[in-house]
Amino acid sequence: MKYVDEFRDGATARGIAARIAAELQPGRRYSFMEFCGGHTHAIARYGIAELLPPEVRMIHGPGCPVCVLPIGRIDQAIALALERGVILATYGDTMRVPASPAAVGPPQGAGSPLGGQTPQAPRGQQEGLSLMRAKARGADIRMVYSAADALALARAHPQREVVFLAIGFETTTPPTALVIRQAAKEGLANFSVLCCHVLTPSAITHILESAEVRQYGTVPIDGFIGPAHVSIIIGSAPYAHFAEEYRKPVVIAGFEPLDVMQAVLMLVRQVNDGRAEVENEFIRAVTPEGNLAAQAVVSEVFELRERFEWRGLGEVPYSALKLRPAFARFDAERRFALTYKPVPDHKQCECGAILRGVKRPTDCKLFGTVCTPDNPMGSCMVSSEGACAAHYSYGRFRDIPVVGASACGPSAGPLPSRPAIPLGDRPVYPPVEGQT
């Protein structure tokens, strides 16, 4: 297989689905967590859940970098932009993550995001903010496509402080490390990074050690679909611990629908055989050792944080990175003497429970009503990789009962929900006359 279309072939997908159904053990249920938000998006977009037998349940994990970014970190970024007048650069999805109502409020002493500093710009009102809304209020916040774009801003504005809000898993960490190293080489004194890079293996460990999995069994996990892009960087070797210590099989998979279907089949076979191994379905891109050059530059610039708060998971030890002392002059937390203050989610938002696999998007009262991609109340509705955004875009129509045209009277009841159109059978609509 060489081309993308081959990895989206409907007939092949249905064939794998039939193979999965044939190999299920009678009376047994299978629960697999797809850790990565890219897999969550693919499962929703291509209707993979509808192709799988009802005995196979996919559980959404916390592998969406925007979704796990805690409110307190967004508050810090907003405070820097509105109160310190910095140019804040970050990725597009981060712009829309909801912050706390008090993101820019009255001074709160040393516990405030700026450590009690006096603001240099007018205060905002006590309402929910985001970086996008802060930008509308006059903050100089710029969306960038890469860390290199943020470095270019620092070169172009030598009289301004430029802060790059760096988020993401191991995939986006090497580019951040490279620009920090380049800034040091060029002696750019006006560039710094607010580092929120997090680590996949630590989060998986935290999930497996959680009460829902280990004590109560409310989140049964029989195995994991391992992330694709993260594994290109770190390799397949780091997952061996989960197979050996926790007896949970891991299958690393690509993001195309056939990748995901094949990974589920491989997990079913491991469970049936009583095996717990790390298997690599994504052999066209992932190796056991990963990208050694990328790992080397990350190790040169960053070191482990002792603890870091994840939205939904709470504080997870040794799960994030900070700049090493040799690059401390580029650490925005040190440069601006920032202190971190945890902020709880909206009381009715279920993003935390969804990120832990305890609940599904439709279990949230806000889903699809006051919380939509246009007006996200929680982080899971912001990025296309978020479980709520993915289900809203591709899955919510399957939750709506279909009522026949001849059965619209008062006594008519709803019919069963409409199934998704399988891969390969989706209609292609002709263009409207006069449009291209």
N, C-alpha and C positions, 0 to 999 in steps of 0.2 A: 504494500500500500504506500503510495507516494503523495497523493493529493488529498486535500481536506475533504472533498466530497465523498471520498471513499470511506472516511471515518464517520460519515453521517448517513450511510446507506440504510434505508428503512427495512429492506428485506433481511439484511444481515442482523440488524438490531432485533427484529422479531425472532430470528433464528436463535440468537443468544438467549433471548427471553424464554423461548421454549426449552432450551437446554437447562436453564436455571430451574424452571418449573419441574422438569423431569428429574432433577437431581436432589430436590428437597426431600428431606426425611419426613414421613407422615407424622403429623401431630407436633411437629417442631416449628418454632418461630425463630426468625433470624433478625437481629437488629445490628445494623452497621452505621457507624458515624462517618460522614464525610467531613473531615476537619476543615478543608479549604473552602472559602467562599466562592471560588471559581467553580468548584464542583456543585455547590448548592445552586448556582446560577444555571449551570448546564442541565442539572436534573429538572429544574423548573422549566427552562426554555424548551427543551426537547421532549418533555412529557415522559421522562424515564420512569418516574414513579408509577405511571399508568401501565407501562410495559411490564413491570415487575409483578410477580405473584403477590397476593395479599399477605402471605406469610413472611414476606421480606419487607422490613421497615427501614427507611433511611432516616437517620437522626442528624439534624444540622448541628455543626460544631462551631467553635469560636474563631474560625480562620479567616474572618473578614477584618482587615486591619483598621478600617474606619469604624467598624462596629464595636471593637473592643477598646477604642480610645476613650479614656474616662473623661467626664465632664471637667474635672479640675484642670486637666492639661489644656483643654480648649479655653478655659477661663484665663489661664496664664498667657496664652497667645493673644487673646483679645485685649487683656490688660496692657501687654507690651505695645500693641498697635495703637490703642486709644490713649493710653496714659504716658507712654514714653515716646511716642511719635516715630517708632521704627518703621521701616519697610518690612512687612511680614510676607514671606513667600511660602506657598505650600501647594499641595496637589488639589485638584478640583473638587473631589468628593469631600475633602476635609472642610471645605468652605461652608458646607450646609449642615454640619453636625450640630445639634442643639447644645447650647451651653446653659449655665445656670441663670436664673433670673437676676441673681446678684453678681453676674460676671464683672460688671463695672458699677459698683455701688459705693456707698459711703466708706471711708477708711476704716479698716478693721484691725489696725495694729500689725504686729508681726505675723499674724496668721493670714493676712490677705495675700493674694497672688504675688504682689510686689513687695511683700515684707514690710508693709507700713509706709512705703514711699508716698510722698505727696503727688497727686496726679498732675500732669502737665496739660491735659486737655479736658474739655467739658465732660462732666459725668453723664452717663446714659440713664435712662429711667429704669425702674425695677420691672423689667419684663424679659421674657426669654430672648436671648441673643444667640447669634451664630457669627462666624467670621464674615459671612455674606452680609448680615445685617449690620455688623460693625463697619464694614466697608461702606455701606449706604450712609452711615453716620459720619463719614469723613475719614475713617482710618485708611491708611495706605497699605492695603492688603492685596497681594497679587497672586493670581493662579499661575503656576509653572508646570511644565511638562516633565522636567527633570531637575535633579539637584544642580546640574551645570547651569541651568537657567538662573537659579538663585545666586550662584557665584558671579554670573555675568551682571546681575543687578548691582552687586557690591562693587564691581569694577566701574560700572557706569555712574554710580552715585557715591563717590569717595567721601562726601561730606555727610552722608546719612548712615545710620546703623541699619544693616540688613540682617534679619534673622530668618533662617530657614526652619520651618516647623517640619521636622523629618519624622515620618511615620512609616509603618510597614514591618513586615516580617523579614526573614533573611534575604528575600529577593531584592528589596530596595535598599538594603543596608550597604552593600559594596559601593554603589554610586555616591552615597553620602560620605563614606570613608574617603573616596577618591577626591571629592571636592574639598574636604577638610585638609587633606594632605597637600592639595594644590594651593589652597589659601595660605598654608604655612610656608610653602615654597615661594609664593609671591609676596609674602608679608602683608597680606590684606588685613588691616587692623579694624575694619568696620564690618567684618563678616563673622557671624556666629550661628550656631545650630541649637535649636531646642529639640533635643533628641528624645523621641518616643518609639524607637525601634524595639521590637519584642521578638521573642524566640519561640519557635514551634514546639520543640521537645518538652520544654518546661510546662507549657500549657496542657499538653497531652497528659503529662504526669499528674498535673493538678486535677484534671478531670477524672482520671482513674483513681485518685486518692479521695475524691469528693464523697460526701455521705450518700448522695443520690446513687452513686455507682457501687461503692464498696460496702455500705452498711444497709441501706434501705432497699436497694435494687430497683428504685423507681425509674432509673435510666439504665436499662439493660444494654450493654455493649458487647457484642460478640466479636467485633473486629473493626478496623479502621481502613478507610480509603485514604492513603497518604497523599499529601499535596504534591503538585507537579512542579511548579516553578521553584518553590522552596527547596525541593529535593535536588533540582539541578545544581543548586549552590552547595547544599550540605551533604548531598549524596544519600544513599540508602542505608548506610551503616548506622547512623544515630538511632534508627528505629528498632534495632535489634534488642535494645533494653526492654521495650514494651512486650516483645514476643517472649523473651526469656523470663523476665521478672513477673509480668502480669498475665502471661499466657494469652495474649491478645494478638491475633494475626494482623498484619499490616500489608496492604497491597498498594503500592504507589501507582497512580494512574494519571494519564493525560486528561485534558479537559473536553475532548470530543465525546459525543454520546456513546460511540462504540468502545472507547477507552473505559468509560464508567461502567457500561454493561459487562465488559470482560472482567473488570476488577471485582464486580459483585459475584460473578460466577467463580472466580478464583477464591474469594472469601468463603463462599458456600462450600466449596470443595475442601478447604482447610478445616472448617468447622465440622463437616461430616467425618473427616479423617481424624479428628482430634489433634490436628497439628496447630502450632502457633509459630509461624515463620514470617520473615519479611520477604515478600515477592515483589518484583519490579515489572509491572505491565508496561511502563513508559520507558522501555529500553532504548527508544530512539533518541532520548535526551538525558536520561538519568544514569549515572554510574555509581558504584559503591562508594567511591571516595569523593565525588562531587567536584566542584570547581576549586581547585587548590589555590589558584591565583587570587580569586575573590576572597577565599577564606583568609589568606595571608594579609591582604590589605585591611580587612575588618579587624583582624587580631592586632595589627599594628596601631590602629587608631582607637579602637574601643576596648572596654573591659566590662565585666558583668556588674550590674547593680545588685545590691543585696536584696532589694525588694522593689516591686513596681505594681501599681494598681491597674487591674484590667476591668473594664466594664463587664459586669456579669459574673466575673470570677473572684473579684476582690483582690487583695494583695497576694501576689504569687512570687515566692522567693526565687532569686536568680533567674528571672524570666525576661530581663530587658538589658539594654546596653547603655553605657555612659562613656564620655570621652576620657581617655587616659590622661594622667597629669601632664604628659608632654604636649598635649593639645588643649590644655585647660583654657587657654586664652580664646578659644573658639566655642566654648561651652556657654550658651546663653543663660543657663541657670546660675552659673558662677558670675558671669559678667554683670548680670542685673540683680544678683542676690535674690533670686526667686525662691519662694517657699511653696510647697505643695499643700493644698487643702482639699481633702476628699469631698465630693458633692454627690448626694444621692440622686437617683433617677426620678423622673416623674412618678408619682405614687401609683398611677394606673398603667404605666408602661411596663410591659413584660419582656423587654429586651434582655434583661439579665437572665431570666429563666429560659428564654429561647436560646441564648448563647450557650447555656449549659446543657441543652437538650431536654430540659424538664418540660417545656411547653412548646407548642407550635404557634406560628403566626396568628392563626384563626382563634387561638385561645385568648388573645388580647382584646379587651373591650374597645381599644382605640383603633384597632386595625381596620383600615378601609373606610373609616368614618372621619374622625378628626385627624387621624394620622395617615397620610398618603405621601408618595414621593414628592409632591409639590409642597406639602406642609408636614415634614417629618417631625414627630414628637419624640421619637427615639432613634438611636443610631442605626438600628437594623433596617430602617426604611430609607436610609440615605443612599448608600452605595448599591449598585446593581448586584453586588456579591452578597448583600445582606439578605437574610432569610425572608424578612418581611417584604422587602422591595421585590425580590424574585417572585414570591408568591403573588404579590399584588399585580405584577406585570404579566405573569404567565399562568397563574393557577387559580386566581380568585373566581373566575367565571365557572369553574367546575364545581364551585360551592353553591351556585345559584340553581335552584330547581327549574326544570324546563316544563312549561305548561302548554299542552296542545291547543291549537287555535280553536278547536271545536269544544274545548273543555274549559271555557273561561267563565262559566256561570258561578253563582255563589257556592254551589256544592262541590265545585271542582277542586280536587286536591293536587298537590305538586307531584310530578312524576320523578323518577330517580334522576339524580344528577347526570348531566351529559358527560360522557367519557371524552378524553382528549383524543384528537386525531393522531393516529400513530405516525411515526416517522416515515416519510416516503409517500404518504397518502394525503398530505395537506394540499388543498387546491391552490392553483395559481390563477389569480384573478386577472382578466385582461385589463389594460389601461382604459380609463374613461376617455371617450372621444374628445379630442382637443387638448388632452394632457399628455405629458411625456413622463 
